[in-house]
Amino acid sequence: MTRINSTLMRRLHDKGLAPAEFTLFIRDASRNFVDDSRVGLREMNQRLHTLGWERIELDYHTSQLIVAHFEAEEYTGD
Protein backbone atom coordinates (compact mmCIF):
# COMPACT_ATOMS: atom_id res chain seq x y z
CA MET A 1 0.00 0.00 0.00
CA THR A 2 1.37 3.38 -0.95
CA ARG A 3 1.77 6.27 1.44
CA ILE A 4 -1.09 8.08 -0.34
CA ASN A 5 -3.40 5.09 0.12
CA SER A 6 -2.53 4.54 3.76
CA THR A 7 -3.00 8.23 4.57
CA LEU A 8 -6.31 8.28 2.68
CA MET A 9 -7.56 5.16 4.48
CA ARG A 10 -6.60 6.63 7.87
CA ARG A 11 -8.42 9.92 7.11
CA LEU A 12 -11.54 8.08 5.92
CA HIS A 13 -11.49 5.94 9.06
CA ASP A 14 -11.15 9.08 11.20
CA LYS A 15 -14.21 10.49 9.42
CA GLY A 16 -16.23 7.43 10.49
CA LEU A 17 -16.04 5.11 7.49
CA ALA A 18 -15.60 1.40 8.08
CA PRO A 19 -12.81 -0.27 6.09
CA ALA A 20 -15.43 -2.18 4.09
CA GLU A 21 -16.82 1.17 2.86
CA PHE A 22 -13.51 2.68 1.65
CA THR A 23 -13.60 1.28 -1.87
CA LEU A 24 -17.24 2.28 -2.46
CA PHE A 25 -16.72 5.78 -1.12
CA ILE A 26 -13.55 6.35 -3.16
CA ARG A 27 -15.29 5.04 -6.27
CA ASP A 28 -18.24 7.39 -5.81
CA ALA A 29 -15.98 10.36 -5.12
CA SER A 30 -13.73 9.53 -8.08
CA ARG A 31 -16.69 9.33 -10.44
CA ASN A 32 -17.58 12.89 -9.51
CA PHE A 33 -14.08 14.04 -10.41
CA VAL A 34 -14.27 12.20 -13.73
CA ASP A 35 -17.62 13.83 -14.49
CA ASP A 36 -16.26 17.31 -13.77
CA SER A 37 -12.64 17.82 -12.69
CA ARG A 38 -13.46 21.42 -11.73
CA VAL A 39 -16.09 20.43 -9.17
CA GLY A 40 -15.73 22.34 -5.90
CA LEU A 41 -15.62 20.81 -2.46
CA ARG A 42 -19.10 22.03 -1.51
CA GLU A 43 -20.62 20.55 -4.65
CA MET A 44 -18.62 17.35 -4.19
CA ASN A 45 -20.09 16.93 -0.72
CA GLN A 46 -23.60 17.61 -2.03
CA ARG A 47 -23.16 14.98 -4.74
CA LEU A 48 -21.83 12.44 -2.26
CA HIS A 49 -24.70 13.18 0.13
CA THR A 50 -27.22 12.48 -2.64
CA LEU A 51 -25.49 9.13 -3.16
CA GLY A 52 -26.09 8.21 0.49
CA TRP A 53 -22.85 9.43 2.11
CA GLU A 54 -24.61 12.01 4.33
CA ARG A 55 -22.51 11.29 7.39
CA ILE A 56 -19.24 12.09 5.60
CA GLU A 57 -18.08 15.65 5.05
CA LEU A 58 -15.12 15.68 2.71
CA ASP A 59 -12.39 18.21 3.52
CA TYR A 60 -9.85 19.67 1.11
CA HIS A 61 -6.94 17.41 2.08
CA THR A 62 -8.95 14.20 1.90
CA SER A 63 -10.38 15.22 -1.47
CA GLN A 64 -6.86 15.79 -2.78
CA LEU A 65 -5.80 12.36 -1.52
CA ILE A 66 -8.72 10.84 -3.41
CA VAL A 67 -7.63 12.64 -6.58
CA ALA A 68 -4.03 11.43 -6.10
CA HIS A 69 -5.26 7.89 -5.43
CA PHE A 70 -7.43 7.97 -8.54
CA GLU A 71 -4.62 9.36 -10.72
CA ALA A 72 -2.17 6.77 -9.42
CA GLU A 73 -4.60 3.97 -10.29
CA GLU A 74 -5.05 5.31 -13.81
CA TYR A 75 -1.28 5.64 -14.21
CA THR A 76 -0.58 2.08 -13.09
CA GLY A 77 -3.66 0.62 -14.76
CA ASP A 78 -4.99 -0.94 -11.53
PDB file with one MODEL, atoms N, CA, C and O in Angstrom:
MODEL        1
ATOM      1  N   MET A   1       0.846  -1.173   0.000  1.00  0.00           N
ATOM      2  CA  MET A   1       0.000   0.000   0.000  1.00  0.00           C
ATOM      3  C   MET A   1       0.897   1.245   0.000  1.00  0.00           C
ATOM      4  O   MET A   1       1.852   1.338   0.771  1.00  0.00           O
ATOM      5  N   THR A   2       0.576   2.177  -0.862  1.00  0.00           N
ATOM      6  CA  THR A   2       1.374   3.382  -0.953  1.00  0.00           C
ATOM      7  C   THR A   2       1.085   4.307   0.223  1.00  0.00           C
ATOM      8  O   THR A   2       0.108   4.136   0.953  1.00  0.00           O
ATOM      9  N   ARG A   3       1.957   5.285   0.381  1.00  0.00           N
ATOM     10  CA  ARG A   3       1.770   6.269   1.443  1.00  0.00           C
ATOM     11  C   ARG A   3       0.461   7.051   1.225  1.00  0.00           C
ATOM     12  O   ARG A   3      -0.258   7.344   2.181  1.00  0.00           O
ATOM     13  N   ILE A   4       0.161   7.383  -0.037  1.00  0.00           N
ATOM     14  CA  ILE A   4      -1.087   8.085  -0.337  1.00  0.00           C
ATOM     15  C   ILE A   4      -2.278   7.246   0.122  1.00  0.00           C
ATOM     16  O   ILE A   4      -3.176   7.750   0.796  1.00  0.00           O
ATOM     17  N   ASN A   5      -2.281   5.976  -0.244  1.00  0.00           N
ATOM     18  CA  ASN A   5      -3.400   5.095   0.123  1.00  0.00           C
ATOM     19  C   ASN A   5      -3.542   4.944   1.625  1.00  0.00           C
ATOM     20  O   ASN A   5      -4.650   5.011   2.156  1.00  0.00           O
ATOM     21  N   SER A   6      -2.433   4.742   2.309  1.00  0.00           N
ATOM     22  CA  SER A   6      -2.526   4.543   3.759  1.00  0.00           C
ATOM     23  C   SER A   6      -2.994   5.814   4.460  1.00  0.00           C
ATOM     24  O   SER A   6      -3.763   5.746   5.418  1.00  0.00           O
ATOM     25  N   THR A   7      -2.541   6.962   3.994  1.00  0.00           N
ATOM     26  CA  THR A   7      -3.002   8.234   4.573  1.00  0.00           C
ATOM     27  C   THR A   7      -4.481   8.439   4.286  1.00  0.00           C
ATOM     28  O   THR A   7      -5.234   8.855   5.166  1.00  0.00           O
ATOM     29  N   LEU A   8      -4.902   8.147   3.053  1.00  0.00           N
ATOM     30  CA  LEU A   8      -6.306   8.275   2.684  1.00  0.00           C
ATOM     31  C   LEU A   8      -7.175   7.359   3.536  1.00  0.00           C
ATOM     32  O   LEU A   8      -8.209   7.789   4.047  1.00  0.00           O
ATOM     33  N   MET A   9      -6.771   6.112   3.695  1.00  0.00           N
ATOM     34  CA  MET A   9      -7.557   5.159   4.483  1.00  0.00           C
ATOM     35  C   MET A   9      -7.668   5.629   5.932  1.00  0.00           C
ATOM     36  O   MET A   9      -8.732   5.515   6.539  1.00  0.00           O
ATOM     37  N   ARG A  10      -6.585   6.154   6.485  1.00  0.00           N
ATOM     38  CA  ARG A  10      -6.605   6.630   7.867  1.00  0.00           C
ATOM     39  C   ARG A  10      -7.569   7.812   8.010  1.00  0.00           C
ATOM     40  O   ARG A  10      -8.333   7.880   8.973  1.00  0.00           O
ATOM     41  N   ARG A  11      -7.531   8.743   7.049  1.00  0.00           N
ATOM     42  CA  ARG A  11      -8.415   9.915   7.109  1.00  0.00           C
ATOM     43  C   ARG A  11      -9.882   9.496   6.976  1.00  0.00           C
ATOM     44  O   ARG A  11     -10.744  10.021   7.681  1.00  0.00           O
ATOM     45  N   LEU A  12     -10.165   8.553   6.073  1.00  0.00           N
ATOM     46  CA  LEU A  12     -11.541   8.079   5.923  1.00  0.00           C
ATOM     47  C   LEU A  12     -12.019   7.377   7.189  1.00  0.00           C
ATOM     48  O   LEU A  12     -13.168   7.541   7.599  1.00  0.00           O
ATOM     49  N   HIS A  13     -11.149   6.605   7.798  1.00  0.00           N
ATOM     50  CA  HIS A  13     -11.487   5.938   9.057  1.00  0.00           C
ATOM     51  C   HIS A  13     -11.772   6.977  10.141  1.00  0.00           C
ATOM     52  O   HIS A  13     -12.730   6.837  10.902  1.00  0.00           O
ATOM     53  N   ASP A  14     -10.945   8.017  10.211  1.00  0.00           N
ATOM     54  CA  ASP A  14     -11.148   9.078  11.202  1.00  0.00           C
ATOM     55  C   ASP A  14     -12.458   9.828  10.974  1.00  0.00           C
ATOM     56  O   ASP A  14     -13.018  10.395  11.912  1.00  0.00           O
ATOM     57  N   LYS A  15     -12.949   9.834   9.733  1.00  0.00           N
ATOM     58  CA  LYS A  15     -14.214  10.487   9.420  1.00  0.00           C
ATOM     59  C   LYS A  15     -15.410   9.571   9.685  1.00  0.00           C
ATOM     60  O   LYS A  15     -16.557   9.985   9.514  1.00  0.00           O
ATOM     61  N   GLY A  16     -15.149   8.329  10.103  1.00  0.00           N
ATOM     62  CA  GLY A  16     -16.226   7.434  10.495  1.00  0.00           C
ATOM     63  C   GLY A  16     -16.556   6.326   9.516  1.00  0.00           C
ATOM     64  O   GLY A  16     -17.510   5.578   9.731  1.00  0.00           O
ATOM     65  N   LEU A  17     -15.783   6.202   8.439  1.00  0.00           N
ATOM     66  CA  LEU A  17     -16.044   5.114   7.493  1.00  0.00           C
ATOM     67  C   LEU A  17     -15.424   3.813   7.995  1.00  0.00           C
ATOM     68  O   LEU A  17     -14.329   3.808   8.558  1.00  0.00           O
ATOM     69  N   ALA A  18     -16.133   2.729   7.785  1.00  0.00           N
ATOM     70  CA  ALA A  18     -15.600   1.403   8.080  1.00  0.00           C
ATOM     71  C   ALA A  18     -14.713   0.976   6.916  1.00  0.00           C
ATOM     72  O   ALA A  18     -14.972   1.367   5.778  1.00  0.00           O
ATOM     73  N   PRO A  19     -13.678   0.187   7.170  1.00  0.00           N
ATOM     74  CA  PRO A  19     -12.807  -0.267   6.088  1.00  0.00           C
ATOM     75  C   PRO A  19     -13.559  -0.886   4.915  1.00  0.00           C
ATOM     76  O   PRO A  19     -13.132  -0.741   3.769  1.00  0.00           O
ATOM     77  N   ALA A  20     -14.653  -1.562   5.173  1.00  0.00           N
ATOM     78  CA  ALA A  20     -15.431  -2.179   4.090  1.00  0.00           C
ATOM     79  C   ALA A  20     -16.076  -1.131   3.178  1.00  0.00           C
ATOM     80  O   ALA A  20     -16.468  -1.451   2.056  1.00  0.00           O
ATOM     81  N   GLU A  21     -16.189   0.111   3.647  1.00  0.00           N
ATOM     82  CA  GLU A  21     -16.821   1.169   2.857  1.00  0.00           C
ATOM     83  C   GLU A  21     -15.824   1.979   2.027  1.00  0.00           C
ATOM     84  O   GLU A  21     -16.231   2.723   1.135  1.00  0.00           O
ATOM     85  N   PHE A  22     -14.528   1.847   2.305  1.00  0.00           N
ATOM     86  CA  PHE A  22     -13.510   2.678   1.649  1.00  0.00           C
ATOM     87  C   PHE A  22     -13.604   2.627   0.130  1.00  0.00           C
ATOM     88  O   PHE A  22     -13.661   3.666  -0.527  1.00  0.00           O
ATOM     89  N   THR A  23     -13.621   1.436  -0.420  1.00  0.00           N
ATOM     90  CA  THR A  23     -13.604   1.283  -1.874  1.00  0.00           C
ATOM     91  C   THR A  23     -14.838   1.920  -2.511  1.00  0.00           C
ATOM     92  O   THR A  23     -14.732   2.602  -3.531  1.00  0.00           O
ATOM     93  N   LEU A  24     -16.001   1.700  -1.912  1.00  0.00           N
ATOM     94  CA  LEU A  24     -17.236   2.279  -2.458  1.00  0.00           C
ATOM     95  C   LEU A  24     -17.215   3.803  -2.396  1.00  0.00           C
ATOM     96  O   LEU A  24     -17.602   4.477  -3.351  1.00  0.00           O
ATOM     97  N   PHE A  25     -16.760   4.336  -1.271  1.00  0.00           N
ATOM     98  CA  PHE A  25     -16.719   5.782  -1.124  1.00  0.00           C
ATOM     99  C   PHE A  25     -15.741   6.407  -2.117  1.00  0.00           C
ATOM    100  O   PHE A  25     -16.067   7.398  -2.770  1.00  0.00           O
ATOM    101  N   ILE A  26     -14.552   5.833  -2.230  1.00  0.00           N
ATOM    102  CA  ILE A  26     -13.547   6.355  -3.161  1.00  0.00           C
ATOM    103  C   ILE A  26     -14.063   6.266  -4.593  1.00  0.00           C
ATOM    104  O   ILE A  26     -13.851   7.184  -5.385  1.00  0.00           O
ATOM    105  N   ARG A  27     -14.733   5.177  -4.927  1.00  0.00           N
ATOM    106  CA  ARG A  27     -15.293   5.035  -6.267  1.00  0.00           C
ATOM    107  C   ARG A  27     -16.311   6.133  -6.555  1.00  0.00           C
ATOM    108  O   ARG A  27     -16.271   6.761  -7.613  1.00  0.00           O
ATOM    109  N   ASP A  28     -17.224   6.362  -5.609  1.00  0.00           N
ATOM    110  CA  ASP A  28     -18.240   7.389  -5.809  1.00  0.00           C
ATOM    111  C   ASP A  28     -17.611   8.777  -5.913  1.00  0.00           C
ATOM    112  O   ASP A  28     -18.008   9.575  -6.761  1.00  0.00           O
ATOM    113  N   ALA A  29     -16.648   9.063  -5.068  1.00  0.00           N
ATOM    114  CA  ALA A  29     -15.977  10.364  -5.120  1.00  0.00           C
ATOM    115  C   ALA A  29     -15.204  10.518  -6.426  1.00  0.00           C
ATOM    116  O   ALA A  29     -15.238  11.581  -7.045  1.00  0.00           O
ATOM    117  N   SER A  30     -14.516   9.478  -6.843  1.00  0.00           N
ATOM    118  CA  SER A  30     -13.728   9.526  -8.080  1.00  0.00           C
ATOM    119  C   SER A  30     -14.611   9.754  -9.293  1.00  0.00           C
ATOM    120  O   SER A  30     -14.236  10.490 -10.206  1.00  0.00           O
ATOM    121  N   ARG A  31     -15.765   9.139  -9.312  1.00  0.00           N
ATOM    122  CA  ARG A  31     -16.688   9.333 -10.442  1.00  0.00           C
ATOM    123  C   ARG A  31     -17.097  10.789 -10.576  1.00  0.00           C
ATOM    124  O   ARG A  31     -17.274  11.283 -11.689  1.00  0.00           O
ATOM    125  N   ASN A  32     -17.245  11.472  -9.467  1.00  0.00           N
ATOM    126  CA  ASN A  32     -17.585  12.890  -9.515  1.00  0.00           C
ATOM    127  C   ASN A  32     -16.459  13.711 -10.114  1.00  0.00           C
ATOM    128  O   ASN A  32     -16.711  14.678 -10.832  1.00  0.00           O
ATOM    129  N   PHE A  33     -15.210  13.335  -9.825  1.00  0.00           N
ATOM    130  CA  PHE A  33     -14.077  14.043 -10.407  1.00  0.00           C
ATOM    131  C   PHE A  33     -13.978  13.765 -11.901  1.00  0.00           C
ATOM    132  O   PHE A  33     -13.614  14.649 -12.677  1.00  0.00           O
ATOM    133  N   VAL A  34     -14.299  12.547 -12.304  1.00  0.00           N
ATOM    134  CA  VAL A  34     -14.269  12.203 -13.728  1.00  0.00           C
ATOM    135  C   VAL A  34     -15.344  12.989 -14.467  1.00  0.00           C
ATOM    136  O   VAL A  34     -15.102  13.501 -15.560  1.00  0.00           O
ATOM    137  N   ASP A  35     -16.526  13.085 -13.874  1.00  0.00           N
ATOM    138  CA  ASP A  35     -17.618  13.830 -14.493  1.00  0.00           C
ATOM    139  C   ASP A  35     -17.278  15.301 -14.679  1.00  0.00           C
ATOM    140  O   ASP A  35     -17.636  15.898 -15.694  1.00  0.00           O
ATOM    141  N   ASP A  36     -16.594  15.886 -13.713  1.00  0.00           N
ATOM    142  CA  ASP A  36     -16.257  17.310 -13.768  1.00  0.00           C
ATOM    143  C   ASP A  36     -15.051  17.557 -12.867  1.00  0.00           C
ATOM    144  O   ASP A  36     -15.190  17.656 -11.648  1.00  0.00           O
ATOM    145  N   SER A  37     -13.872  17.656 -13.469  1.00  0.00           N
ATOM    146  CA  SER A  37     -12.642  17.816 -12.686  1.00  0.00           C
ATOM    147  C   SER A  37     -12.574  19.171 -11.995  1.00  0.00           C
ATOM    148  O   SER A  37     -11.712  19.382 -11.141  1.00  0.00           O
ATOM    149  N   ARG A  38     -13.462  20.088 -12.345  1.00  0.00           N
ATOM    150  CA  ARG A  38     -13.464  21.417 -11.727  1.00  0.00           C
ATOM    151  C   ARG A  38     -14.481  21.524 -10.589  1.00  0.00           C
ATOM    152  O   ARG A  38     -14.715  22.613 -10.065  1.00  0.00           O
ATOM    153  N   VAL A  39     -15.073  20.418 -10.217  1.00  0.00           N
ATOM    154  CA  VAL A  39     -16.092  20.433  -9.169  1.00  0.00           C
ATOM    155  C   VAL A  39     -15.471  20.934  -7.860  1.00  0.00           C
ATOM    156  O   VAL A  39     -14.367  20.534  -7.489  1.00  0.00           O
ATOM    157  N   GLY A  40     -16.199  21.813  -7.171  1.00  0.00           N
ATOM    158  CA  GLY A  40     -15.729  22.341  -5.897  1.00  0.00           C
ATOM    159  C   GLY A  40     -16.057  21.400  -4.751  1.00  0.00           C
ATOM    160  O   GLY A  40     -16.842  20.464  -4.897  1.00  0.00           O
ATOM    161  N   LEU A  41     -15.448  21.664  -3.625  1.00  0.00           N
ATOM    162  CA  LEU A  41     -15.619  20.805  -2.455  1.00  0.00           C
ATOM    163  C   LEU A  41     -17.069  20.812  -1.966  1.00  0.00           C
ATOM    164  O   LEU A  41     -17.603  19.765  -1.600  1.00  0.00           O
ATOM    165  N   ARG A  42     -17.697  21.964  -1.957  1.00  0.00           N
ATOM    166  CA  ARG A  42     -19.096  22.034  -1.505  1.00  0.00           C
ATOM    167  C   ARG A  42     -19.993  21.186  -2.407  1.00  0.00           C
ATOM    168  O   ARG A  42     -20.829  20.420  -1.928  1.00  0.00           O
ATOM    169  N   GLU A  43     -19.806  21.335  -3.714  1.00  0.00           N
ATOM    170  CA  GLU A  43     -20.619  20.549  -4.648  1.00  0.00           C
ATOM    171  C   GLU A  43     -20.292  19.067  -4.547  1.00  0.00           C
ATOM    172  O   GLU A  43     -21.183  18.222  -4.637  1.00  0.00           O
ATOM    173  N   MET A  44     -19.012  18.750  -4.360  1.00  0.00           N
ATOM    174  CA  MET A  44     -18.619  17.348  -4.195  1.00  0.00           C
ATOM    175  C   MET A  44     -19.352  16.735  -3.010  1.00  0.00           C
ATOM    176  O   MET A  44     -19.890  15.632  -3.113  1.00  0.00           O
ATOM    177  N   ASN A  45     -19.375  17.440  -1.891  1.00  0.00           N
ATOM    178  CA  ASN A  45     -20.086  16.931  -0.717  1.00  0.00           C
ATOM    179  C   ASN A  45     -21.573  16.777  -0.994  1.00  0.00           C
ATOM    180  O   ASN A  45     -22.178  15.793  -0.569  1.00  0.00           O
ATOM    181  N   GLN A  46     -22.170  17.723  -1.696  1.00  0.00           N
ATOM    182  CA  GLN A  46     -23.595  17.610  -2.034  1.00  0.00           C
ATOM    183  C   GLN A  46     -23.850  16.382  -2.894  1.00  0.00           C
ATOM    184  O   GLN A  46     -24.814  15.651  -2.669  1.00  0.00           O
ATOM    185  N   ARG A  47     -22.994  16.157  -3.873  1.00  0.00           N
ATOM    186  CA  ARG A  47     -23.158  14.985  -4.744  1.00  0.00           C
ATOM    187  C   ARG A  47     -23.014  13.694  -3.949  1.00  0.00           C
ATOM    188  O   ARG A  47     -23.790  12.758  -4.136  1.00  0.00           O
ATOM    189  N   LEU A  48     -22.031  13.641  -3.071  1.00  0.00           N
ATOM    190  CA  LEU A  48     -21.830  12.438  -2.255  1.00  0.00           C
ATOM    191  C   LEU A  48     -23.004  12.225  -1.308  1.00  0.00           C
ATOM    192  O   LEU A  48     -23.415  11.088  -1.075  1.00  0.00           O
ATOM    193  N   HIS A  49     -23.543  13.303  -0.765  1.00  0.00           N
ATOM    194  CA  HIS A  49     -24.696  13.178   0.130  1.00  0.00           C
ATOM    195  C   HIS A  49     -25.905  12.617  -0.611  1.00  0.00           C
ATOM    196  O   HIS A  49     -26.664  11.827  -0.049  1.00  0.00           O
ATOM    197  N   THR A  50     -26.090  13.019  -1.872  1.00  0.00           N
ATOM    198  CA  THR A  50     -27.221  12.482  -2.639  1.00  0.00           C
ATOM    199  C   THR A  50     -27.025  11.010  -2.966  1.00  0.00           C
ATOM    200  O   THR A  50     -27.987  10.300  -3.258  1.00  0.00           O
ATOM    201  N   LEU A  51     -25.769  10.548  -2.917  1.00  0.00           N
ATOM    202  CA  LEU A  51     -25.494   9.126  -3.158  1.00  0.00           C
ATOM    203  C   LEU A  51     -25.580   8.293  -1.879  1.00  0.00           C
ATOM    204  O   LEU A  51     -25.340   7.085  -1.901  1.00  0.00           O
ATOM    205  N   GLY A  52     -25.925   8.947  -0.761  1.00  0.00           N
ATOM    206  CA  GLY A  52     -26.089   8.213   0.494  1.00  0.00           C
ATOM    207  C   GLY A  52     -24.949   8.372   1.484  1.00  0.00           C
ATOM    208  O   GLY A  52     -24.948   7.702   2.516  1.00  0.00           O
ATOM    209  N   TRP A  53     -23.990   9.225   1.212  1.00  0.00           N
ATOM    210  CA  TRP A  53     -22.853   9.432   2.105  1.00  0.00           C
ATOM    211  C   TRP A  53     -23.071  10.681   2.968  1.00  0.00           C
ATOM    212  O   TRP A  53     -22.170  11.510   3.095  1.00  0.00           O
ATOM    213  N   GLU A  54     -24.262  10.814   3.558  1.00  0.00           N
ATOM    214  CA  GLU A  54     -24.609  12.012   4.326  1.00  0.00           C
ATOM    215  C   GLU A  54     -23.724  12.218   5.542  1.00  0.00           C
ATOM    216  O   GLU A  54     -23.461  13.357   5.928  1.00  0.00           O
ATOM    217  N   ARG A  55     -23.269  11.155   6.140  1.00  0.00           N
ATOM    218  CA  ARG A  55     -22.514  11.285   7.387  1.00  0.00           C
ATOM    219  C   ARG A  55     -21.052  11.683   7.169  1.00  0.00           C
ATOM    220  O   ARG A  55     -20.322  11.929   8.130  1.00  0.00           O
ATOM    221  N   ILE A  56     -20.630  11.744   5.913  1.00  0.00           N
ATOM    222  CA  ILE A  56     -19.244  12.094   5.601  1.00  0.00           C
ATOM    223  C   ILE A  56     -19.187  13.493   5.030  1.00  0.00           C
ATOM    224  O   ILE A  56     -19.915  13.814   4.090  1.00  0.00           O
ATOM    225  N   GLU A  57     -18.334  14.325   5.587  1.00  0.00           N
ATOM    226  CA  GLU A  57     -18.085  15.654   5.049  1.00  0.00           C
ATOM    227  C   GLU A  57     -16.622  15.670   4.598  1.00  0.00           C
ATOM    228  O   GLU A  57     -15.698  15.653   5.410  1.00  0.00           O
ATOM    229  N   LEU A  58     -16.451  15.702   3.296  1.00  0.00           N
ATOM    230  CA  LEU A  58     -15.117  15.682   2.711  1.00  0.00           C
ATOM    231  C   LEU A  58     -14.429  17.020   2.943  1.00  0.00           C
ATOM    232  O   LEU A  58     -15.030  18.071   2.724  1.00  0.00           O
ATOM    233  N   ASP A  59     -13.180  16.990   3.384  1.00  0.00           N
ATOM    234  CA  ASP A  59     -12.390  18.209   3.525  1.00  0.00           C
ATOM    235  C   ASP A  59     -11.402  18.294   2.363  1.00  0.00           C
ATOM    236  O   ASP A  59     -11.249  17.340   1.600  1.00  0.00           O
ATOM    237  N   TYR A  60     -10.741  19.425   2.237  1.00  0.00           N
ATOM    238  CA  TYR A  60      -9.849  19.667   1.110  1.00  0.00           C
ATOM    239  C   TYR A  60      -8.746  18.613   1.016  1.00  0.00           C
ATOM    240  O   TYR A  60      -8.514  18.056  -0.057  1.00  0.00           O
ATOM    241  N   HIS A  61      -8.073  18.339   2.118  1.00  0.00           N
ATOM    242  CA  HIS A  61      -6.936  17.415   2.083  1.00  0.00           C
ATOM    243  C   HIS A  61      -7.355  15.995   1.705  1.00  0.00           C
ATOM    244  O   HIS A  61      -6.667  15.324   0.935  1.00  0.00           O
ATOM    245  N   THR A  62      -8.472  15.545   2.243  1.00  0.00           N
ATOM    246  CA  THR A  62      -8.950  14.204   1.900  1.00  0.00           C
ATOM    247  C   THR A  62      -9.368  14.144   0.439  1.00  0.00           C
ATOM    248  O   THR A  62      -9.131  13.142  -0.236  1.00  0.00           O
ATOM    249  N   SER A  63      -9.989  15.211  -0.052  1.00  0.00           N
ATOM    250  CA  SER A  63     -10.381  15.220  -1.465  1.00  0.00           C
ATOM    251  C   SER A  63      -9.152  15.161  -2.370  1.00  0.00           C
ATOM    252  O   SER A  63      -9.187  14.511  -3.414  1.00  0.00           O
ATOM    253  N   GLN A  64      -8.075  15.826  -1.984  1.00  0.00           N
ATOM    254  CA  GLN A  64      -6.857  15.791  -2.784  1.00  0.00           C
ATOM    255  C   GLN A  64      -6.197  14.417  -2.734  1.00  0.00           C
ATOM    256  O   GLN A  64      -5.592  13.982  -3.715  1.00  0.00           O
ATOM    257  N   LEU A  65      -6.309  13.737  -1.607  1.00  0.00           N
ATOM    258  CA  LEU A  65      -5.803  12.364  -1.518  1.00  0.00           C
ATOM    259  C   LEU A  65      -6.597  11.437  -2.430  1.00  0.00           C
ATOM    260  O   LEU A  65      -6.029  10.535  -3.045  1.00  0.00           O
ATOM    261  N   ILE A  66      -7.897  11.653  -2.521  1.00  0.00           N
ATOM    262  CA  ILE A  66      -8.720  10.836  -3.414  1.00  0.00           C
ATOM    263  C   ILE A  66      -8.310  11.073  -4.862  1.00  0.00           C
ATOM    264  O   ILE A  66      -8.203  10.126  -5.641  1.00  0.00           O
ATOM    265  N   VAL A  67      -8.081  12.329  -5.225  1.00  0.00           N
ATOM    266  CA  VAL A  67      -7.628  12.642  -6.585  1.00  0.00           C
ATOM    267  C   VAL A  67      -6.294  11.955  -6.853  1.00  0.00           C
ATOM    268  O   VAL A  67      -6.120  11.332  -7.900  1.00  0.00           O
ATOM    269  N   ALA A  68      -5.348  12.061  -5.918  1.00  0.00           N
ATOM    270  CA  ALA A  68      -4.034  11.433  -6.097  1.00  0.00           C
ATOM    271  C   ALA A  68      -4.158   9.919  -6.198  1.00  0.00           C
ATOM    272  O   ALA A  68      -3.479   9.292  -7.011  1.00  0.00           O
ATOM    273  N   HIS A  69      -5.016   9.333  -5.382  1.00  0.00           N
ATOM    274  CA  HIS A  69      -5.255   7.887  -5.427  1.00  0.00           C
ATOM    275  C   HIS A  69      -5.809   7.492  -6.793  1.00  0.00           C
ATOM    276  O   HIS A  69      -5.346   6.530  -7.407  1.00  0.00           O
ATOM    277  N   PHE A  70      -6.796   8.238  -7.257  1.00  0.00           N
ATOM    278  CA  PHE A  70      -7.431   7.969  -8.543  1.00  0.00           C
ATOM    279  C   PHE A  70      -6.419   8.100  -9.683  1.00  0.00           C
ATOM    280  O   PHE A  70      -6.369   7.238 -10.561  1.00  0.00           O
ATOM    281  N   GLU A  71      -5.626   9.152  -9.681  1.00  0.00           N
ATOM    282  CA  GLU A  71      -4.620   9.365 -10.724  1.00  0.00           C
ATOM    283  C   GLU A  71      -3.561   8.280 -10.707  1.00  0.00           C
ATOM    284  O   GLU A  71      -3.102   7.846 -11.764  1.00  0.00           O
ATOM    285  N   ALA A  72      -3.163   7.832  -9.516  1.00  0.00           N
ATOM    286  CA  ALA A  72      -2.166   6.774  -9.417  1.00  0.00           C
ATOM    287  C   ALA A  72      -2.715   5.471  -9.989  1.00  0.00           C
ATOM    288  O   ALA A  72      -1.982   4.735 -10.650  1.00  0.00           O
ATOM    289  N   GLU A  73      -3.989   5.174  -9.747  1.00  0.00           N
ATOM    290  CA  GLU A  73      -4.601   3.967 -10.289  1.00  0.00           C
ATOM    291  C   GLU A  73      -4.653   4.019 -11.810  1.00  0.00           C
ATOM    292  O   GLU A  73      -4.376   3.025 -12.481  1.00  0.00           O
ATOM    293  N   GLU A  74      -5.006   5.176 -12.350  1.00  0.00           N
ATOM    294  CA  GLU A  74      -5.047   5.313 -13.812  1.00  0.00           C
ATOM    295  C   GLU A  74      -3.649   5.152 -14.404  1.00  0.00           C
ATOM    296  O   GLU A  74      -3.481   4.545 -15.462  1.00  0.00           O
ATOM    297  N   TYR A  75      -2.658   5.693 -13.722  1.00  0.00           N
ATOM    298  CA  TYR A  75      -1.280   5.640 -14.212  1.00  0.00           C
ATOM    299  C   TYR A  75      -0.765   4.213 -14.232  1.00  0.00           C
ATOM    300  O   TYR A  75      -0.092   3.802 -15.177  1.00  0.00           O
ATOM    301  N   THR A  76      -1.084   3.450 -13.180  1.00  0.00           N
ATOM    302  CA  THR A  76      -0.584   2.078 -13.088  1.00  0.00           C
ATOM    303  C   THR A  76      -1.505   1.088 -13.783  1.00  0.00           C
ATOM    304  O   THR A  76      -1.120  -0.054 -14.035  1.00  0.00           O
ATOM    305  N   GLY A  77      -2.723   1.525 -14.094  1.00  0.00           N
ATOM    306  CA  GLY A  77      -3.656   0.622 -14.765  1.00  0.00           C
ATOM    307  C   GLY A  77      -4.364  -0.326 -13.828  1.00  0.00           C
ATOM    308  O   GLY A  77      -4.974  -1.292 -14.288  1.00  0.00           O
ATOM    309  N   ASP A  78      -4.307  -0.086 -12.518  1.00  0.00           N
ATOM    310  CA  ASP A  78      -4.988  -0.943 -11.530  1.00  0.00           C
ATOM    311  C   ASP A  78      -6.452  -0.665 -11.469  1.00  0.00           C
ATOM    312  O   ASP A  78      -7.168  -1.297 -10.692  1.00  0.00           O
TER     313      ASP A  78
ENDMDL
END
